[in-house]
């Protein structure tokens, strides 16, 4: 059966419910199909039983269910990659940043997290034959580190028109965790308006959650909201076959007696939702070390890269 294109195509959804769902970020049958009854009930102000029926109908119409490993392999062939602009990092990542997943870069300040994000916002616009996806980027900035001037420098290096590069990066400054969630939930709307979004960047992911939810008493609420945020990003990556890149801060583990005592913040929620995790740390001068610490199929390894005026490159 062909996929429905509007919420009203689903049984049980009229104009009023469709409007409420759309305002809450559920703008397509695909978004409804991967929601929970509680989420849909709250968003549309309907009973959970009704929400369950709507979700079930969406899943049936979209044929969401069990498939064979062979069919899944065919789906995997639709995954694309975005070059980082450096051979070393691309090799570390098995070719580049993959679509249909979340790639996390974590490390201390000045280890290159934002520089990588800015470069990816440019390389995502390259044609496919040059390692890009000829796509636009959504850039959610939570720390005020986004610099369009940097995009101009990097664009010149990759022989792209700077003004066109700037036009194809959709920027938003998030001012708290709720605003951060709100922005991510409205990315569907940008795509529906014709934006060819192929990369979503959140720089950084956990900063606001870490500062606003302090103490063990608020930990459960913090992790629940963070989980919702990450699941929405995963949904977008799967639904639209795009790449998601997030950056993360680190903390020191007081009980670590051997090895590196730093660890990414966010706990198991972030660890389980990020497909690929890369730890960045400083080396000599402008050199940085990138270590792949978690991937579904790539081995742990590390490479060097450098930060220059025109972006990041091989050392």
C-alpha positions in Angstrom: 0.0 0.0 0.0 1.3 3.5 -0.8 2.4 5.7 2.1 0.0 8.4 3.2 1.2 11.9 2.7 -1.0 13.8 5.2 -2.0 13.2 8.8 -5.7 13.4 7.8 -5.2 10.2 5.7 -5.0 8.3 9.0 -8.3 7.0 10.5 -9.2 8.9 13.6 -7.4 12.2 12.7 -9.5 15.1 11.7 -8.4 18.7 11.0 -8.5 19.7 14.7 -6.3 16.8 15.9 -4.0 17.2 12.8 -3.4 20.8 13.8 -2.5 19.9 17.4 -0.2 17.2 16.3 1.5 19.4 13.7 2.0 22.1 16.3 3.6 19.5 18.6 6.0 18.4 15.9 4.1 15.3 14.5 3.7 16.6 11.0 3.7 13.3 9.0 2.2 9.8 9.3 5.8 8.6 9.7 6.3 10.7 12.8 3.0 9.4 14.2 4.1 5.8 13.5 7.2 6.0 15.7 5.5 7.9 18.6 4.3 6.4 21.8 0.6 6.5 22.8 1.4 8.7 25.8 3.3 11.2 23.6 0.5 11.3 21.0 -2.2 11.6 23.7 -0.5 14.6 25.3 0.2 16.3 22.0 -3.3 16.0 20.6 -5.3 16.0 23.9 -6.9 12.6 23.2 -7.1 9.4 25.1 -4.3 6.9 25.1 -6.6 4.2 23.6 -7.4 6.5 20.7 -3.7 7.4 20.3 -2.8 3.7 20.2 -5.3 3.0 17.4 -4.0 6.0 15.4 -0.4 4.8 15.8 -1.3 1.2 14.9 -3.1 2.4 11.7 0.0 4.5 10.8 2.3 1.5 11.2 0.0 -0.7 9.1 -0.2 1.8 6.3 3.5 2.4 6.3 4.3 -1.3 6.6 6.5 -0.8 9.7 7.3 -4.2 11.2 9.5 -7.2 10.8 11.7 -7.5 7.7 14.3 -10.0 6.7 18.0 -9.4 7.2 18.3 -9.3 3.4 15.8 -6.6 3.2 17.5 -4.7 5.9 20.8 -5.0 4.0 19.1 -3.4 1.0 17.9 -0.5 3.2 21.5 -0.1 4.5 22.6 0.5 0.9 20.7 3.7 0.9 23.0 5.1 3.6 25.2 7.9 2.4 28.3 9.6 3.9 29.6 13.1 4.2 33.3 13.7 4.0 34.9 15.5 7.0 37.3 17.1 4.5 40.3 15.2 6.0 41.5 11.8 4.8 42.5 10.7 8.4 39.0 11.4 9.9 37.2 9.9 7.0 39.3 6.8 7.3 38.6 6.7 11.1 34.8 6.9 10.3 34.9 4.3 7.5 34.4 6.9 4.8 32.7 9.8 6.5 29.7 10.8 8.6 26.9 8.4 8.0 23.3 9.2 7.4 20.6 7.4 9.4 22.4 7.7 12.7 23.9 10.1 15.3 27.7 10.8 15.4 29.0 12.3 18.6 32.2 14.2 19.1 33.1 14.7 22.7 36.1 16.3 24.4 37.4 19.2 26.5 37.2 22.8 25.3 39.4 23.7 22.3 39.7 20.1 21.1 38.1 20.9 17.7 34.5 19.9 18.2 33.0 23.1 16.8 35.6 23.4 14.1 34.6 19.9 12.8 30.9 20.9 12.9 31.6 24.1 10.9 33.5 22.2 8.3 30.8 19.5 8.0 28.2 22.3 7.4 30.3 23.2 4.3 31.3 19.7 3.1 27.7 18.6 3.2 27.1 21.0 0.4 29.7 19.4 -1.9 28.4 17.3 -4.8 28.3 13.6 -4.2 31.3 12.9 -6.4 33.4 15.1 -4.0 32.1 13.4 -0.9 29.1 15.6 0.0 25.4 15.2 -0.3 24.6 18.6 -2.1 22.4 19.3 1.0 21.6 22.0 3.5 22.5 22.0 7.2 20.5 22.8 10.3 22.8 24.2 12.9 21.5 24.4 16.5 24.0 26.4 18.6 23.7 26.1 22.4 27.0 27.7 23.4 27.3 30.8 21.1 30.3 29.5 19.2 28.9 29.5 15.7 30.8 31.9 13.4 29.6 32.4 9.8 32.9 34.0 9.0 34.5 30.6 9.6 32.1 29.1 7.0 33.4 31.7 4.5 37.0 30.7 5.1 36.2 27.0 4.8 34.0 27.5 1.7 36.9 29.2 -0.1 39.1 26.2 0.6 36.6 23.8 -1.0 36.0 26.1 -4.0 32.4 26.8 -3.1 30.7 30.2 -3.4 30.8 31.6 0.2 27.4 33.5 0.0 25.7 30.3 -1.3 27.2 28.3 1.5 25.9 30.8 4.0 22.4 30.6 2.5 22.3 26.8 2.8 23.1 26.7 6.6 19.9 27.2 8.7 21.1 28.6 12.0 19.3 28.9 15.4 20.7 29.9 18.8 19.1 27.8 21.6 18.7 29.6 24.9 17.7 26.8 27.2 16.9 23.1 27.1 13.2 23.6 26.3 14.1 25.9 23.4 16.6 23.3 22.2 13.9 20.7 22.1 11.5 23.0 20.4 14.0 23.8 17.6 14.7 20.2 16.9 11.0 19.4 16.8 10.5 22.0 14.1 13.1 20.6 11.6 10.3 18.6 9.9 8.7 21.9 9.0 11.9 23.1 7.3 12.0 20.0 5.2 8.3 20.2 4.3 8.9 23.8 3.1 11.4 22.4 0.5 14.7 22.6 2.4 17.0 19.8 1.3 18.3 19.1 4.8 21.0 16.4 4.8 22.8 17.3 8.1 21.7 18.3 11.6 24.2 19.7 14.0 23.6 20.3 17.7 26.6 22.0 19.3 26.5 21.1 22.1 23.9 18.5 23.1 23.9 18.2 26.9 25.2 21.6 28.1 21.8 23.1 29.0 20.5 19.9 30.5 23.6 19.6 32.6 23.2 23.2 34.0 19.4 23.3 34.4 18.9 19.9 36.1 21.2 19.8 39.0 21.4 17.1 41.7 20.2 13.5 41.9 16.6 14.6 42.6 16.4 16.1 39.0 18.5 13.4 37.3 15.5 11.3 36.2 13.7 14.2 34.6 16.8 15.4 32.9 17.5 12.0 31.4 13.9 11.6 30.3 14.0 14.9 28.4 17.4 14.2 26.9 16.2 10.8 25.8 13.2 12.4 24.0 15.6 14.9 22.3 17.9 12.1 21.0 15.0 9.9 19.9 13.6 12.8 17.9 17.0 13.3 16.2 17.2 9.6 15.5 13.7 9.7 14.0 14.7 12.5 11.7 17.8 10.7 10.6 15.9 7.6 9.7 12.8 9.3 8.2 14.7 11.7 5.9 18.0 9.7 5.5 20.1 12.5 6.8 23.1 12.7 9.2 23.1 14.0 12.7 26.2 15.3 14.5 26.2 16.3 18.1 29.0 17.5 20.3 29.3 16.8 24.0 31.2 18.0 27.0 33.3 15.8 29.3 33.7 15.4 33.1 36.4 14.0 35.3 35.7 10.6 36.9 37.1 10.8 40.5 37.1 7.0 40.8 39.4 6.5 37.8 42.8 5.4 39.1 44.3 4.4 35.8 44.1 5.7 32.2 42.2 8.9 31.1 39.8 10.1 33.8 37.6 12.1 31.4 34.2 10.8 30.3 31.4 12.3 28.2 28.4 13.6 30.1 24.9 12.4 29.6 25.4 8.8 30.9 23.9 5.8 29.3 21.1 7.7 27.6 23.6 9.5 25.3 25.8 6.4 25.0 23.0 4.1 23.8 21.5 6.6 21.4 24.6 7.7 19.6 25.6 5.4 16.8 29.2 6.5 16.6 31.3 8.2 19.3 34.6 10.0 18.8 36.8 11.3 21.7 38.8 14.4 20.8 41.8 15.6 22.8 44.7 18.0 22.4 48.2 17.2 21.2 51.1 19.4 20.3 50.4 22.9 19.0 47.4 22.9 16.6 47.4 19.1 16.4 44.4 17.1 17.8 43.8 13.4 18.3 40.5 11.8 17.3 39.8 8.4 18.8 36.9 6.2 17.7 35.6 4.7 21.0 32.2 3.3 19.9 30.8 2.1 16.5 28.5 -0.8 15.5 31.1 -2.2 13.0 34.4 -0.1 13.1 37.3 -1.0 15.3 38.7 1.3 17.9 41.5 3.4 16.5 42.8 7.0 16.5 44.2 9.5 14.0 45.7 13.0 14.1 44.3 16.1 12.5 45.2 19.8 12.7 43.1 23.0 13.0 44.1 25.7 10.5 42.7 29.0 9.3 40.8 27.4 6.4 39.4 24.5 8.6 40.6 21.1 9.8 43.0 19.0 7.7 45.4 16.1 8.0 48.5 16.7 10.0 
